[in-house]
Amino acid sequence: YEDVKAAIRYAADGPLRGILGYTDEDVVSNDFVGDSRSSIFDAKAGLALSPTFVKLVSWYDNEWGY
């Protein structure tokens, strides 16, 4: 799971900056109200269920465009 998190962090800090976010803090949905990024990856919420099966969790504000 660490290599997956590293790849997502690289994308969030580089080519997808402003589109993809990354957080490793304890968060709730209210933390993302008004966030213009399309997706914020929650590193603490995901997990590796096996070497080939990973659960990823991502947040977004579904009312941002309204």
mmCIF file of the N, C-alpha and C atoms, coordinates in Angstrom:
data_MODEL
# 
_entry.id   MODEL 
# 
loop_
_atom_site.group_PDB 
_atom_site.id 
_atom_site.type_symbol 
_atom_site.label_atom_id 
_atom_site.label_alt_id 
_atom_site.label_comp_id 
_atom_site.label_asym_id 
_atom_site.label_entity_id 
_atom_site.label_seq_id 
_atom_site.pdbx_PDB_ins_code 
_atom_site.Cartn_x 
_atom_site.Cartn_y 
_atom_site.Cartn_z 
_atom_site.occupancy 
_atom_site.B_iso_or_equiv 
_atom_site.pdbx_formal_charge 
_atom_site.auth_seq_id 
_atom_site.auth_comp_id 
_atom_site.auth_asym_id 
_atom_site.auth_atom_id 
_atom_site.pdbx_PDB_model_num 
ATOM 1   N N  . TYR A 1 1  ? 0.824   -1.197 0.000   1.00 0.00 ? 1  TYR A N  1 
ATOM 2   C CA . TYR A 1 1  ? 0.000   0.000  0.000   1.00 0.00 ? 1  TYR A CA 1 
ATOM 3   C C  . TYR A 1 1  ? 0.869   1.262  0.000   1.00 0.00 ? 1  TYR A C  1 
ATOM 4   N N  . GLU A 1 2  ? 2.042   1.165  0.573   1.00 0.00 ? 2  GLU A N  1 
ATOM 5   C CA . GLU A 1 2  ? 2.931   2.335  0.623   1.00 0.00 ? 2  GLU A CA 1 
ATOM 6   C C  . GLU A 1 2  ? 3.332   2.806  -0.775  1.00 0.00 ? 2  GLU A C  1 
ATOM 7   N N  . ASP A 1 3  ? 3.561   1.877  -1.691  1.00 0.00 ? 3  ASP A N  1 
ATOM 8   C CA . ASP A 1 3  ? 3.941   2.275  -3.049  1.00 0.00 ? 3  ASP A CA 1 
ATOM 9   C C  . ASP A 1 3  ? 2.777   2.929  -3.791  1.00 0.00 ? 3  ASP A C  1 
ATOM 10  N N  . VAL A 1 4  ? 1.563   2.484  -3.511  1.00 0.00 ? 4  VAL A N  1 
ATOM 11  C CA . VAL A 1 4  ? 0.373   3.102  -4.105  1.00 0.00 ? 4  VAL A CA 1 
ATOM 12  C C  . VAL A 1 4  ? 0.223   4.530  -3.578  1.00 0.00 ? 4  VAL A C  1 
ATOM 13  N N  . LYS A 1 5  ? 0.359   4.707  -2.265  1.00 0.00 ? 5  LYS A N  1 
ATOM 14  C CA . LYS A 1 5  ? 0.268   6.043  -1.674  1.00 0.00 ? 5  LYS A CA 1 
ATOM 15  C C  . LYS A 1 5  ? 1.339   6.971  -2.246  1.00 0.00 ? 5  LYS A C  1 
ATOM 16  N N  . ALA A 1 6  ? 2.542   6.456  -2.422  1.00 0.00 ? 6  ALA A N  1 
ATOM 17  C CA . ALA A 1 6  ? 3.628   7.279  -2.967  1.00 0.00 ? 6  ALA A CA 1 
ATOM 18  C C  . ALA A 1 6  ? 3.322   7.725  -4.395  1.00 0.00 ? 6  ALA A C  1 
ATOM 19  N N  . ALA A 1 7  ? 2.764   6.843  -5.195  1.00 0.00 ? 7  ALA A N  1 
ATOM 20  C CA . ALA A 1 7  ? 2.421   7.189  -6.575  1.00 0.00 ? 7  ALA A CA 1 
ATOM 21  C C  . ALA A 1 7  ? 1.321   8.247  -6.620  1.00 0.00 ? 7  ALA A C  1 
ATOM 22  N N  . ILE A 1 8  ? 0.336   8.121  -5.747  1.00 0.00 ? 8  ILE A N  1 
ATOM 23  C CA . ILE A 1 8  ? -0.751  9.104  -5.708  1.00 0.00 ? 8  ILE A CA 1 
ATOM 24  C C  . ILE A 1 8  ? -0.236  10.445 -5.205  1.00 0.00 ? 8  ILE A C  1 
ATOM 25  N N  . ARG A 1 9  ? 0.615   10.422 -4.192  1.00 0.00 ? 9  ARG A N  1 
ATOM 26  C CA . ARG A 1 9  ? 1.185   11.677 -3.683  1.00 0.00 ? 9  ARG A CA 1 
ATOM 27  C C  . ARG A 1 9  ? 2.014   12.369 -4.771  1.00 0.00 ? 9  ARG A C  1 
ATOM 28  N N  . TYR A 1 10 ? 2.791   11.606 -5.529  1.00 0.00 ? 10 TYR A N  1 
ATOM 29  C CA . TYR A 1 10 ? 3.577   12.172 -6.629  1.00 0.00 ? 10 TYR A CA 1 
ATOM 30  C C  . TYR A 1 10 ? 2.654   12.870 -7.633  1.00 0.00 ? 10 TYR A C  1 
ATOM 31  N N  . ALA A 1 11 ? 1.566   12.210 -8.002  1.00 0.00 ? 11 ALA A N  1 
ATOM 32  C CA . ALA A 1 11 ? 0.626   12.792 -8.967  1.00 0.00 ? 11 ALA A CA 1 
ATOM 33  C C  . ALA A 1 11 ? -0.039  14.040 -8.399  1.00 0.00 ? 11 ALA A C  1 
ATOM 34  N N  . ALA A 1 12 ? -0.425  13.991 -7.124  1.00 0.00 ? 12 ALA A N  1 
ATOM 35  C CA . ALA A 1 12 ? -1.098  15.131 -6.500  1.00 0.00 ? 12 ALA A CA 1 
ATOM 36  C C  . ALA A 1 12 ? -0.175  16.337 -6.366  1.00 0.00 ? 12 ALA A C  1 
ATOM 37  N N  . ASP A 1 13 ? 1.105   16.090 -6.149  1.00 0.00 ? 13 ASP A N  1 
ATOM 38  C CA . ASP A 1 13 ? 2.074   17.179 -6.012  1.00 0.00 ? 13 ASP A CA 1 
ATOM 39  C C  . ASP A 1 13 ? 2.649   17.627 -7.348  1.00 0.00 ? 13 ASP A C  1 
ATOM 40  N N  . GLY A 1 14 ? 2.426   16.843 -8.393  1.00 0.00 ? 14 GLY A N  1 
ATOM 41  C CA . GLY A 1 14 ? 3.029   17.143 -9.689  1.00 0.00 ? 14 GLY A CA 1 
ATOM 42  C C  . GLY A 1 14 ? 2.019   17.347 -10.792 1.00 0.00 ? 14 GLY A C  1 
ATOM 43  N N  . PRO A 1 15 ? 1.897   16.369 -11.694 1.00 0.00 ? 15 PRO A N  1 
ATOM 44  C CA . PRO A 1 15 ? 1.094   16.572 -12.904 1.00 0.00 ? 15 PRO A CA 1 
ATOM 45  C C  . PRO A 1 15 ? -0.401  16.791 -12.658 1.00 0.00 ? 15 PRO A C  1 
ATOM 46  N N  . LEU A 1 16 ? -0.915  16.351 -11.526 1.00 0.00 ? 16 LEU A N  1 
ATOM 47  C CA . LEU A 1 16 ? -2.350  16.532 -11.249 1.00 0.00 ? 16 LEU A CA 1 
ATOM 48  C C  . LEU A 1 16 ? -2.611  17.556 -10.140 1.00 0.00 ? 16 LEU A C  1 
ATOM 49  N N  . ARG A 1 17 ? -1.621  18.398 -9.863  1.00 0.00 ? 17 ARG A N  1 
ATOM 50  C CA . ARG A 1 17 ? -1.789  19.436 -8.834  1.00 0.00 ? 17 ARG A CA 1 
ATOM 51  C C  . ARG A 1 17 ? -3.009  20.294 -9.169  1.00 0.00 ? 17 ARG A C  1 
ATOM 52  N N  . GLY A 1 18 ? -3.846  20.514 -8.182  1.00 0.00 ? 18 GLY A N  1 
ATOM 53  C CA . GLY A 1 18 ? -5.056  21.298 -8.382  1.00 0.00 ? 18 GLY A CA 1 
ATOM 54  C C  . GLY A 1 18 ? -6.253  20.476 -8.815  1.00 0.00 ? 18 GLY A C  1 
ATOM 55  N N  . ILE A 1 19 ? -6.016  19.240 -9.207  1.00 0.00 ? 19 ILE A N  1 
ATOM 56  C CA . ILE A 1 19 ? -7.092  18.330 -9.609  1.00 0.00 ? 19 ILE A CA 1 
ATOM 57  C C  . ILE A 1 19 ? -7.225  17.206 -8.594  1.00 0.00 ? 19 ILE A C  1 
ATOM 58  N N  . LEU A 1 20 ? -6.088  16.594 -8.264  1.00 0.00 ? 20 LEU A N  1 
ATOM 59  C CA . LEU A 1 20 ? -6.040  15.504 -7.294  1.00 0.00 ? 20 LEU A CA 1 
ATOM 60  C C  . LEU A 1 20 ? -5.373  16.005 -6.026  1.00 0.00 ? 20 LEU A C  1 
ATOM 61  N N  . GLY A 1 21 ? -5.989  15.718 -4.892  1.00 0.00 ? 21 GLY A N  1 
ATOM 62  C CA . GLY A 1 21 ? -5.399  16.078 -3.613  1.00 0.00 ? 21 GLY A CA 1 
ATOM 63  C C  . GLY A 1 21 ? -4.947  14.840 -2.861  1.00 0.00 ? 21 GLY A C  1 
ATOM 64  N N  . TYR A 1 22 ? -4.189  15.045 -1.797  1.00 0.00 ? 22 TYR A N  1 
ATOM 65  C CA . TYR A 1 22 ? -3.680  13.952 -0.971  1.00 0.00 ? 22 TYR A CA 1 
ATOM 66  C C  . TYR A 1 22 ? -3.723  14.411 0.473   1.00 0.00 ? 22 TYR A C  1 
ATOM 67  N N  . THR A 1 23 ? -4.270  13.580 1.356   1.00 0.00 ? 23 THR A N  1 
ATOM 68  C CA . THR A 1 23 ? -4.226  13.883 2.779   1.00 0.00 ? 23 THR A CA 1 
ATOM 69  C C  . THR A 1 23 ? -3.908  12.625 3.565   1.00 0.00 ? 23 THR A C  1 
ATOM 70  N N  . ASP A 1 24 ? -3.111  12.806 4.618   1.00 0.00 ? 24 ASP A N  1 
ATOM 71  C CA . ASP A 1 24 ? -2.848  11.716 5.547   1.00 0.00 ? 24 ASP A CA 1 
ATOM 72  C C  . ASP A 1 24 ? -3.237  12.139 6.963   1.00 0.00 ? 24 ASP A C  1 
ATOM 73  N N  . GLU A 1 25 ? -4.138  13.111 7.036   1.00 0.00 ? 25 GLU A N  1 
ATOM 74  C CA . GLU A 1 25 ? -4.667  13.588 8.313   1.00 0.00 ? 25 GLU A CA 1 
ATOM 75  C C  . GLU A 1 25 ? -6.005  12.911 8.601   1.00 0.00 ? 25 GLU A C  1 
ATOM 76  N N  . ASP A 1 26 ? -6.453  12.981 9.856   1.00 0.00 ? 26 ASP A N  1 
ATOM 77  C CA . ASP A 1 26 ? -7.790  12.507 10.206  1.00 0.00 ? 26 ASP A CA 1 
ATOM 78  C C  . ASP A 1 26 ? -8.787  13.550 9.705   1.00 0.00 ? 26 ASP A C  1 
ATOM 79  N N  . VAL A 1 27 ? -9.682  13.149 8.807   1.00 0.00 ? 27 VAL A N  1 
ATOM 80  C CA . VAL A 1 27 ? -10.608 14.092 8.184   1.00 0.00 ? 27 VAL A CA 1 
ATOM 81  C C  . VAL A 1 27 ? -12.033 13.544 8.193   1.00 0.00 ? 27 VAL A C  1 
ATOM 82  N N  . VAL A 1 28 ? -12.979 14.452 8.002   1.00 0.00 ? 28 VAL A N  1 
ATOM 83  C CA . VAL A 1 28 ? -14.394 14.115 7.819   1.00 0.00 ? 28 VAL A CA 1 
ATOM 84  C C  . VAL A 1 28 ? -14.884 14.890 6.600   1.00 0.00 ? 28 VAL A C  1 
ATOM 85  N N  . SER A 1 29 ? -16.063 14.565 6.122   1.00 0.00 ? 29 SER A N  1 
ATOM 86  C CA . SER A 1 29 ? -16.565 15.178 4.894   1.00 0.00 ? 29 SER A CA 1 
ATOM 87  C C  . SER A 1 29 ? -16.616 16.703 4.967   1.00 0.00 ? 29 SER A C  1 
ATOM 88  N N  . ASN A 1 30 ? -16.899 17.247 6.112   1.00 0.00 ? 30 ASN A N  1 
ATOM 89  C CA . ASN A 1 30 ? -16.998 18.696 6.266   1.00 0.00 ? 30 ASN A CA 1 
ATOM 90  C C  . ASN A 1 30 ? -15.665 19.405 5.991   1.00 0.00 ? 30 ASN A C  1 
ATOM 91  N N  . ASP A 1 31 ? -14.570 18.690 6.091   1.00 0.00 ? 31 ASP A N  1 
ATOM 92  C CA . ASP A 1 31 ? -13.256 19.276 5.824   1.00 0.00 ? 31 ASP A CA 1 
ATOM 93  C C  . ASP A 1 31 ? -13.062 19.652 4.357   1.00 0.00 ? 31 ASP A C  1 
ATOM 94  N N  . PHE A 1 32 ? -13.927 19.157 3.474   1.00 0.00 ? 32 PHE A N  1 
ATOM 95  C CA . PHE A 1 32 ? -13.738 19.368 2.041   1.00 0.00 ? 32 PHE A CA 1 
ATOM 96  C C  . PHE A 1 32 ? -14.810 20.256 1.416   1.00 0.00 ? 32 PHE A C  1 
ATOM 97  N N  . VAL A 1 33 ? -15.637 20.879 2.224   1.00 0.00 ? 33 VAL A N  1 
ATOM 98  C CA . VAL A 1 33 ? -16.653 21.794 1.705   1.00 0.00 ? 33 VAL A CA 1 
ATOM 99  C C  . VAL A 1 33 ? -15.944 22.967 1.023   1.00 0.00 ? 33 VAL A C  1 
ATOM 100 N N  . GLY A 1 34 ? -16.293 23.200 -0.226  1.00 0.00 ? 34 GLY A N  1 
ATOM 101 C CA . GLY A 1 34 ? -15.698 24.292 -0.990  1.00 0.00 ? 34 GLY A CA 1 
ATOM 102 C C  . GLY A 1 34 ? -14.355 23.969 -1.612  1.00 0.00 ? 34 GLY A C  1 
ATOM 103 N N  . ASP A 1 35 ? -13.916 22.731 -1.511  1.00 0.00 ? 35 ASP A N  1 
ATOM 104 C CA . ASP A 1 35 ? -12.637 22.324 -2.109  1.00 0.00 ? 35 ASP A CA 1 
ATOM 105 C C  . ASP A 1 35 ? -12.836 22.113 -3.604  1.00 0.00 ? 35 ASP A C  1 
ATOM 106 N N  . SER A 1 36 ? -12.088 22.820 -4.423  1.00 0.00 ? 36 SER A N  1 
ATOM 107 C CA . SER A 1 36 ? -12.295 22.783 -5.873  1.00 0.00 ? 36 SER A CA 1 
ATOM 108 C C  . SER A 1 36 ? -11.632 21.592 -6.565  1.00 0.00 ? 36 SER A C  1 
ATOM 109 N N  . ARG A 1 37 ? -10.809 20.838 -5.848  1.00 0.00 ? 37 ARG A N  1 
ATOM 110 C CA . ARG A 1 37 ? -10.163 19.678 -6.477  1.00 0.00 ? 37 ARG A CA 1 
ATOM 111 C C  . ARG A 1 37 ? -11.194 18.587 -6.756  1.00 0.00 ? 37 ARG A C  1 
ATOM 112 N N  . SER A 1 38 ? -10.984 17.832 -7.815  1.00 0.00 ? 38 SER A N  1 
ATOM 113 C CA . SER A 1 38 ? -11.924 16.783 -8.218  1.00 0.00 ? 38 SER A CA 1 
ATOM 114 C C  . SER A 1 38 ? -11.940 15.614 -7.257  1.00 0.00 ? 38 SER A C  1 
ATOM 115 N N  . SER A 1 39 ? -10.823 15.340 -6.608  1.00 0.00 ? 39 SER A N  1 
ATOM 116 C CA . SER A 1 39 ? -10.713 14.182 -5.735  1.00 0.00 ? 39 SER A CA 1 
ATOM 117 C C  . SER A 1 39 ? -9.573  14.402 -4.749  1.00 0.00 ? 39 SER A C  1 
ATOM 118 N N  . ILE A 1 40 ? -9.806  14.055 -3.482  1.00 0.00 ? 40 ILE A N  1 
ATOM 119 C CA . ILE A 1 40 ? -8.767  14.138 -2.463  1.00 0.00 ? 40 ILE A CA 1 
ATOM 120 C C  . ILE A 1 40 ? -8.584  12.746 -1.880  1.00 0.00 ? 40 ILE A C  1 
ATOM 121 N N  . PHE A 1 41 ? -7.442  12.146 -2.147  1.00 0.00 ? 41 PHE A N  1 
ATOM 122 C CA . PHE A 1 41 ? -7.135  10.799 -1.688  1.00 0.00 ? 41 PHE A CA 1 
ATOM 123 C C  . PHE A 1 41 ? -6.883  10.816 -0.185  1.00 0.00 ? 41 PHE A C  1 
ATOM 124 N N  . ASP A 1 42 ? -7.551  9.913  0.534   1.00 0.00 ? 42 ASP A N  1 
ATOM 125 C CA . ASP A 1 42 ? -7.413  9.791  1.987   1.00 0.00 ? 42 ASP A CA 1 
ATOM 126 C C  . ASP A 1 42 ? -6.504  8.603  2.292   1.00 0.00 ? 42 ASP A C  1 
ATOM 127 N N  . ALA A 1 43 ? -5.236  8.881  2.554   1.00 0.00 ? 43 ALA A N  1 
ATOM 128 C CA . ALA A 1 43 ? -4.238  7.826  2.753   1.00 0.00 ? 43 ALA A CA 1 
ATOM 129 C C  . ALA A 1 43 ? -4.517  6.981  3.994   1.00 0.00 ? 43 ALA A C  1 
ATOM 130 N N  . LYS A 1 44 ? -5.131  7.561  5.024   1.00 0.00 ? 44 LYS A N  1 
ATOM 131 C CA . LYS A 1 44 ? -5.409  6.803  6.249   1.00 0.00 ? 44 LYS A CA 1 
ATOM 132 C C  . LYS A 1 44 ? -6.612  5.878  6.113   1.00 0.00 ? 44 LYS A C  1 
ATOM 133 N N  . ALA A 1 45 ? -7.495  6.154  5.175   1.00 0.00 ? 45 ALA A N  1 
ATOM 134 C CA . ALA A 1 45 ? -8.734  5.377  5.070   1.00 0.00 ? 45 ALA A CA 1 
ATOM 135 C C  . ALA A 1 45 ? -8.603  4.146  4.184   1.00 0.00 ? 45 ALA A C  1 
ATOM 136 N N  . GLY A 1 46 ? -7.636  4.119  3.307   1.00 0.00 ? 46 GLY A N  1 
ATOM 137 C CA . GLY A 1 46 ? -7.459  2.970  2.420   1.00 0.00 ? 46 GLY A CA 1 
ATOM 138 C C  . GLY A 1 46 ? -6.628  1.885  3.071   1.00 0.00 ? 46 GLY A C  1 
ATOM 139 N N  . LEU A 1 47 ? -6.592  0.718  2.427   1.00 0.00 ? 47 LEU A N  1 
ATOM 140 C CA . LEU A 1 47 ? -5.773  -0.374 2.936   1.00 0.00 ? 47 LEU A CA 1 
ATOM 141 C C  . LEU A 1 47 ? -5.542  -1.417 1.859   1.00 0.00 ? 47 LEU A C  1 
ATOM 142 N N  . ALA A 1 48 ? -4.478  -2.181 2.044   1.00 0.00 ? 48 ALA A N  1 
ATOM 143 C CA . ALA A 1 48 ? -4.176  -3.290 1.143   1.00 0.00 ? 48 ALA A CA 1 
ATOM 144 C C  . ALA A 1 48 ? -4.826  -4.541 1.715   1.00 0.00 ? 48 ALA A C  1 
ATOM 145 N N  . LEU A 1 49 ? -5.786  -5.095 0.993   1.00 0.00 ? 49 LEU A N  1 
ATOM 146 C CA . LEU A 1 49 ? -6.469  -6.301 1.441   1.00 0.00 ? 49 LEU A CA 1 
ATOM 147 C C  . LEU A 1 49 ? -5.674  -7.547 1.085   1.00 0.00 ? 49 LEU A C  1 
ATOM 148 N N  . SER A 1 50 ? -4.855  -7.443 0.062   1.00 0.00 ? 50 SER A N  1 
ATOM 149 C CA . SER A 1 50 ? -3.934  -8.508 -0.341  1.00 0.00 ? 50 SER A CA 1 
ATOM 150 C C  . SER A 1 50 ? -2.866  -7.839 -1.206  1.00 0.00 ? 50 SER A C  1 
ATOM 151 N N  . PRO A 1 51 ? -1.852  -8.558 -1.613  1.00 0.00 ? 51 PRO A N  1 
ATOM 152 C CA . PRO A 1 51 ? -0.828  -7.928 -2.457  1.00 0.00 ? 51 PRO A CA 1 
ATOM 153 C C  . PRO A 1 51 ? -1.357  -7.399 -3.797  1.00 0.00 ? 51 PRO A C  1 
ATOM 154 N N  . THR A 1 52 ? -2.508  -7.891 -4.235  1.00 0.00 ? 52 THR A N  1 
ATOM 155 C CA . THR A 1 52 ? -3.051  -7.463 -5.528  1.00 0.00 ? 52 THR A CA 1 
ATOM 156 C C  . THR A 1 52 ? -4.419  -6.797 -5.427  1.00 0.00 ? 52 THR A C  1 
ATOM 157 N N  . PHE A 1 53 ? -4.884  -6.514 -4.209  1.00 0.00 ? 53 PHE A N  1 
ATOM 158 C CA . PHE A 1 53 ? -6.200  -5.898 -4.037  1.00 0.00 ? 53 PHE A CA 1 
ATOM 159 C C  . PHE A 1 53 ? -6.099  -4.791 -2.995  1.00 0.00 ? 53 PHE A C  1 
ATOM 160 N N  . VAL A 1 54 ? -6.304  -3.546 -3.453  1.00 0.00 ? 54 VAL A N  1 
ATOM 161 C CA . VAL A 1 54 ? -6.149  -2.383 -2.591  1.00 0.00 ? 54 VAL A CA 1 
ATOM 162 C C  . VAL A 1 54 ? -7.447  -1.592 -2.569  1.00 0.00 ? 54 VAL A C  1 
ATOM 163 N N  . LYS A 1 55 ? -7.866  -1.178 -1.381  1.00 0.00 ? 55 LYS A N  1 
ATOM 164 C CA . LYS A 1 55 ? -9.059  -0.338 -1.221  1.00 0.00 ? 55 LYS A CA 1 
ATOM 165 C C  . LYS A 1 55 ? -8.591  1.107  -1.073  1.00 0.00 ? 55 LYS A C  1 
ATOM 166 N N  . LEU A 1 56 ? -9.060  1.976  -1.967  1.00 0.00 ? 56 LEU A N  1 
ATOM 167 C CA . LEU A 1 56 ? -8.722  3.391  -1.919  1.00 0.00 ? 56 LEU A CA 1 
ATOM 168 C C  . LEU A 1 56 ? -9.959  4.195  -1.550  1.00 0.00 ? 56 LEU A C  1 
ATOM 169 N N  . VAL A 1 57 ? -9.758  5.256  -0.783  1.00 0.00 ? 57 VAL A N  1 
ATOM 170 C CA . VAL A 1 57 ? -10.852 6.136  -0.388  1.00 0.00 ? 57 VAL A CA 1 
ATOM 171 C C  . VAL A 1 57 ? -10.485 7.553  -0.813  1.00 0.00 ? 57 VAL A C  1 
ATOM 172 N N  . SER A 1 58 ? -11.457 8.231  -1.410  1.00 0.00 ? 58 SER A N  1 
ATOM 173 C CA . SER A 1 58 ? -11.233 9.581  -1.889  1.00 0.00 ? 58 SER A CA 1 
ATOM 174 C C  . SER A 1 58 ? -12.444 10.444 -1.561  1.00 0.00 ? 58 SER A C  1 
ATOM 175 N N  . TRP A 1 59 ? -12.211 11.711 -1.294  1.00 0.00 ? 59 TRP A N  1 
ATOM 176 C CA . TRP A 1 59 ? -13.263 12.661 -0.949  1.00 0.00 ? 59 TRP A CA 1 
ATOM 177 C C  . TRP A 1 59 ? -13.427 13.679 -2.072  1.00 0.00 ? 59 TRP A C  1 
ATOM 178 N N  . TYR A 1 60 ? -14.609 14.311 -2.121  1.00 0.00 ? 60 TYR A N  1 
ATOM 179 C CA . TYR A 1 60 ? -14.839 15.438 -3.023  1.00 0.00 ? 60 TYR A CA 1 
ATOM 180 C C  . TYR A 1 60 ? -16.058 16.201 -2.526  1.00 0.00 ? 60 TYR A C  1 
ATOM 181 N N  . ASP A 1 61 ? -16.190 17.440 -2.932  1.00 0.00 ? 61 ASP A N  1 
ATOM 182 C CA . ASP A 1 61 ? -17.358 18.246 -2.582  1.00 0.00 ? 61 ASP A CA 1 
ATOM 183 C C  . ASP A 1 61 ? -18.337 18.177 -3.745  1.00 0.00 ? 61 ASP A C  1 
ATOM 184 N N  . ASN A 1 62 ? -19.428 17.437 -3.569  1.00 0.00 ? 62 ASN A N  1 
ATOM 185 C CA . ASN A 1 62 ? -20.382 17.238 -4.663  1.00 0.00 ? 62 ASN A CA 1 
ATOM 186 C C  . ASN A 1 62 ? -21.256 18.464 -4.934  1.00 0.00 ? 62 ASN A C  1 
ATOM 187 N N  . GLU A 1 63 ? -21.139 19.509 -4.151  1.00 0.00 ? 63 GLU A N  1 
ATOM 188 C CA . GLU A 1 63 ? -21.940 20.714 -4.372  1.00 0.00 ? 63 GLU A CA 1 
ATOM 189 C C  . GLU A 1 63 ? -21.089 21.903 -4.809  1.00 0.00 ? 63 GLU A C  1 
ATOM 190 N N  . TRP A 1 64 ? -19.843 21.686 -5.093  1.00 0.00 ? 64 TRP A N  1 
ATOM 191 C CA . TRP A 1 64 ? -18.947 22.796 -5.397  1.00 0.00 ? 64 TRP A CA 1 
ATOM 192 C C  . TRP A 1 64 ? -19.395 23.594 -6.607  1.00 0.00 ? 64 TRP A C  1 
ATOM 193 N N  . GLY A 1 65 ? -19.929 22.966 -7.622  1.00 0.00 ? 65 GLY A N  1 
ATOM 194 C CA . GLY A 1 65 ? -20.295 23.664 -8.847  1.00 0.00 ? 65 GLY A CA 1 
ATOM 195 C C  . GLY A 1 65 ? -21.643 24.358 -8.811  1.00 0.00 ? 65 GLY A C  1 
ATOM 196 N N  . TYR A 1 66 ? -22.339 24.306 -7.704  1.00 0.00 ? 66 TYR A N  1 
ATOM 197 C CA . TYR A 1 66 ? -23.698 24.854 -7.665  1.00 0.00 ? 66 TYR A CA 1 
ATOM 198 C C  . TYR A 1 66 ? -23.778 26.157 -6.934  1.00 0.00 ? 66 TYR A C  1 
# 
